[in-house]
Amino acid sequence: MTEDKNQQAPENPSERIRKAFEFEFERFSDSPETLLAAEDQLKKLLDLEVKFLGKKSELAAQKKMIGNIDPKLRRDFALTFQNLEKHIEQSIDDKRLRLETFVLRARVARESIDVTIPGRRPRPGHLHPITLMRQRIEDIFVSLGYAVEDDREIETDFYNFDALNIPEGHPARDPQDTFYTTDGFALRSQTSTVQIHAMQRRGAPVRMIAPGRVFRRDTPDPTHNPMFYQVEGLCVDRGITMAHLKGTLAEFVHRLFGPQTKTRFRPSYFPFTEPSAEVDYSCFSCGGPGCRICKWSGWIELGGSGMVHPNVLRAANVDTEEFTGFAFGLGIDRTCARIYQLDDIRLLFENDVRFLEQFR
Ligand code: DAH
């Protein structure tokens, strides 16, 4: 039997498969630019592995056919397939290891914290000058045995006027014109409203102060603002006299401005007190001779005061035979403006941090 010289050895496809593999494999890099790119390459590497080594790969198909090959060539064929398979496996494993190492390092880098970078210093806030002033006033009265009352800013006519002995049509309503709602309410024009609420809630005796916002229909100017702060004071008990009022306010200014501070009471008129007085204290800056702060008078106005009018006690169901009382009302922002020598009270409400920062 002679060999058929025309019979050609079947072409070994391993070289073609290897080229196809190398062509696709070349696109994988050892050091991708980003973590995302590396993770993407890892996914694609898996696809490549399936394509060239999986059950449906050409290499798998060729290996199945190996039985059909001429036994003389079979060994060579098998060997090249084996080598190719090893080569592909090795290449993919190497690449995978590199990519995984890269991903791991990149993740660690991304999650690491550089503790040597200087921190950002948080800017601590601070209290508004009016709040500081209010707290100083509260501290003094609390230490004198007064409760601090907080009450509503939207009121009825009864609390803002009638119960305070200011009936409808009374001229004292005019300078206290305020902002009204359509259904019979108004923004309170004075903290004196809290006198009535406090007596209704607590009955007599009662000792309280009520700091809070009040509103008036004023055009803003350096000394006026449609919204400002007052502190109301009320002391009702058996045998309370004008002397208690004078002693209390004298003690208050001593604690606020120093024991050398003098007080002065000038007769005045308020519908809800009888008798009524304006209270002044000697200037905390010059102490009497006169300066810019007290406008050269030596005295600074503290607020209004007086003995609670019996009509007010009655409006709150307090027995006027048994009880008497005194009341006072001070302006917080006015006092604040004096102490800090502000030329314009509106500064307190503009929230300009360049101004507010100075009260740290
Ligand atoms: N409520 C008055 C006002 O806003 C201030 C005032 C004066 C309050 C005399 C009082 C007082 O308690 O006795 O102008």
Residues whose N, C-alpha, C, O or C-beta is under 5 A from the ligand:
A	BS01	DAH	S189 Q190 S192 G233 F270 T273 G304 S305 G306 A327 F328 G329
